[in-house]
Amino acid sequence: MGPEAMWTITEAQWSAWISAYFFPAVRILSLLAVAPVFSNRALPTRIRLVLGLAITVAIAPVLPPAPSIPLDSWLIYPIIAQELLIGITCGFVLRFIFAAIDLAAAMVGFQMGLSFAVFYSPTSGTQTPVLNEFFAVVATLLFLALDGHLMLLHAIVVSFDWIPLGADLALQEGMAVMLHYPVTLFAFAFLLSLPITAVVLLTNIALAILTRTAPQLNLFAIGFPITITMGFLALLASLSPMGGILQQGFAEGIEAVGQVIQAFGGR
């Protein structure tokens, strides 16, 4: 048997490899491209690609057997689109929590008068308010400290048991569950920003009363420093309770990912 015969790969073998490795890689890589922390611009694309391929190679031998599809079959494209939808949806659901954190930071910055204080953020590539960047860094560090990234990867690995490759998706049920969670975004953002905004609001009320009783005081000269100082003191005092709120939010986000996957699988 010559060297040419030893390296001959049949179409059936190619189909088996695509079903075993390519389709799972599409779901995992689409998750890493959208999910918080993994989609950060500070993380190079090559690192995400290598990480996704490494996870695929590690879990492929234990995944449920997938149907072998011929390479020239049009059925490949619907399965690729389905895997993209599952991965993007899982990452998008968890991104709701981080969007709520950005909203809370915007509310706090507006009340403190820091909404105009922006700088170029290399992670987002845009002009970002300073408080938004601070909240984002705190949330990211806490997410990593709580092993949220590992729980997210565990959820996407378990999704192959709930939604096998090539299985039919319950799109209506899955979308209904996914669209339920943005409703809680504003409530979570309001709860996160409530202590600081309450302190700043009381400070503004006190300054208004002081201005009415002593009109000779220059509100613009003393108002902004006092408001910003009280806002930072309230932020410092609320950092510890904020950690518990963020932990609860991350737990609900991971649970939401599992519920969306189960809904897509018709469970």
N, C-alpha and C positions, 0 to 999 in steps of 0.2 A: 504494500500500500504506500503510495507516494505522499509527499508533503501536501499536494493539492487536495487529496482525498481526506487527509486528516483535518483540514481546516474548512471543510465544506459545511455550510450551515443551511439547513432546509428552511422552507417557508413556515413549516409548522413550529420549528424551534424559535424563529423570529416572533411568531404570533404568541407563543408561550411566554417569551421574555417581555414582550410589550404588555401583556396582561398582568404579569407578575411584578414588573418594576415601573414601567412607564406610567400607567394609569394611577397607581398610588403616588408616584412622584408629582404628578400634576396636582393632586389634591393637597399634598403637603406643601409644595412650593407656592401654590396660590394662597394658602393660609399664611405662610411666612411673608408674602409680599404685602399683606393687608393688616395682619395682626399688630397690635401695639408692641413696642419695644423691638420686635423683629423687623418692622418696616421703617425703623428710624434711619434717617439718611446718614447718620454717623456710622452705621453698620454697612460695610461694603457689600455690594451685590454678590461678589464672588463668595464671601463668607456665607451669605444666605443660601446660595446655590449649593455650596459644599455641605452645609448643614442639612439642607433638605434631602440631598442625595444620600448622605450618611444615614439619616433616619429611615429613608426608604429601603436601603440595603439591609438595615438592621431588622426591620419589622416584616419585610416581604416574605421570609420563610414561614412566618406564623399566621399570615393572613388567610382568610377563607379562600378556597380555590375560585379563581375567576374564569369565566368562559373564554375559550380561545377564539379569537376573531381573526379571520384572514386579513392580510395586509391590504388587499385591494377592495375590502368591503367598506361601504359607506357607514356602517354601524360604528366605526371608530370615532367619527366626529361627534355624534350625540353623547357618547360616553365621555369624551374629553370635555365637552361643554358641561356635562353633569358634574364631573369632578371639579372643574373650575368653580361652578356654582356653590358646591358644598364648602370648599376651602375658603372662598371669598366671604361667604355668609358667616362662617364661624369666626373669622377675624373681624368682620364688620360688627357683629353683635358685641364683642368685647370692646370694640372701639367706642361704643356708646358711653361706657364708663369714663374713658379718658376725655371724650367730648364734653361730658358733664363737668369734669374737673376744669377744663378750659373755660367753660361758661361761668363757673363759680369764680375763677380768677378774674375774668372780665368784669363780673359784677362788683367784686371787691375793689379792683383797680378804678372802676368808674366812681364808686362812692368815696374813695380816698383821694381822688383827683390825680391818679397816676396813670390814667388811660393814655395820656399823651407821651408817657415815658416809654419809648420803644428803642430797640436796638436790633441789629442784624443777628439772627439766630442761625448758626451753621447747620443745626439739626433739621430745621424746617425750610431753610433757604429763603425766608421772608422776614419782614420786619415784625418782631414779636414784642408785645408788652412785657415789661420786666416781671410782673407778678405772674403772668401766664407761664413764663419760662421757669420761674421758681416753683410754682405748683406742679409743673410737668416733671421737673427733676425730682421733687419729693415723691410724687406718685410713682415714677419709674423705679426709683430706688426701693420704695416699699413693695412694689409689685415683684421685684426680683428677690427681695429679702423673704417674702412670703412664698417663694417658689411658684408664683403665678405662671411663669413661662413653662415650667415643667407640667403643671396641671393642664395648661392649654394643649401642650403636646400630647399628654395622656388622653385628653378628650378627642383629639383628632385621630389618634391611633385606635381608640375604642370605637370611633365612628365606622370603621371598616367592618365591625361586627354588627352594628345597627343598620348600616347601609352598605351591603356588599357591592363590589364592582359590577356594574351592569344592571343593578336592581332598579326597579321603577321608583321614582320619587313621588311623594305626596306633596306636590308643590303648593296646593291651596292651604293645607294644614300647616306646612312649614312656614310659609309667608305670613299666615295669620299669627303664629306664635312669635315670629321675628318682629313684626310690626307692633306687637304689644309692648315691647321694652322701651322704645323711644319715648313713650308716655311718661315713664319714670325718670327720664333724663332731667327735666326741669325740677322735679321734686328733690332729686339727689343733689343737684347744683344749689338749690335754695337751702337745703339742710347744711351743706358744706360751707356756704358763705354766710349763714345766718348770724353766728356770733360776731363776726367782724363788722358786717353791715349794721347790726344793731348798735354796736358801740359807736360807729361813725355817725349813725343817725342821731343818737342821743347827744353826741358832741356838736353836731350841726344845730340841733335844737337849743342847746345851751349857748352857743355862739349867737344865735338869732335873738335869744332873750337878752344876752349881754349887749348886743348892738342896739336894741330898743331902749335899754336903760341908760346906756352911755353912747349916744350917737357920735361923739367925737372920736371914738375908737375906729381905726382903719381896719375894716373886716378883711380886706385882701392882704393886709400886712401880717395879721396875726392868725387869720382863719386857716389858711393852707398849712402853715407849719404845725398848728395844733391838730388839725384833722389828720395829717399824715402821721404825726407822732402817735396819736391815739390809735390809729389804724394799725401801725406796726406793733404797738404794745398788745393790742387785741390779737393780732396774728401770732405773736410769740406765745401768748397765753393759750391759744387754741390749737397749737401744734400737736400737743399730746392727745386731746380728744379727736382731732382730725385724723390721727392715725387709725383709731378705732372705726371711724366712719368709712375711711378708704378701704380698710380691711373688709368691712361688711360689703362695700360696693364691689370689690374684686371677687369676693365669694359669690355674690349674686350674679356677676357677669359670667363666671365660669359655669355656674349652674344654668344660666340662660343658654350658653353654648350647647350644653348637653341636652336641654329641652328642645332646642331648635333641631338638633341632629335627630333626636327621637321622633320629632314631628315629621321631618322629611322622610324618615324611615317608616312612617305609618304606625308608630307605636303609641 
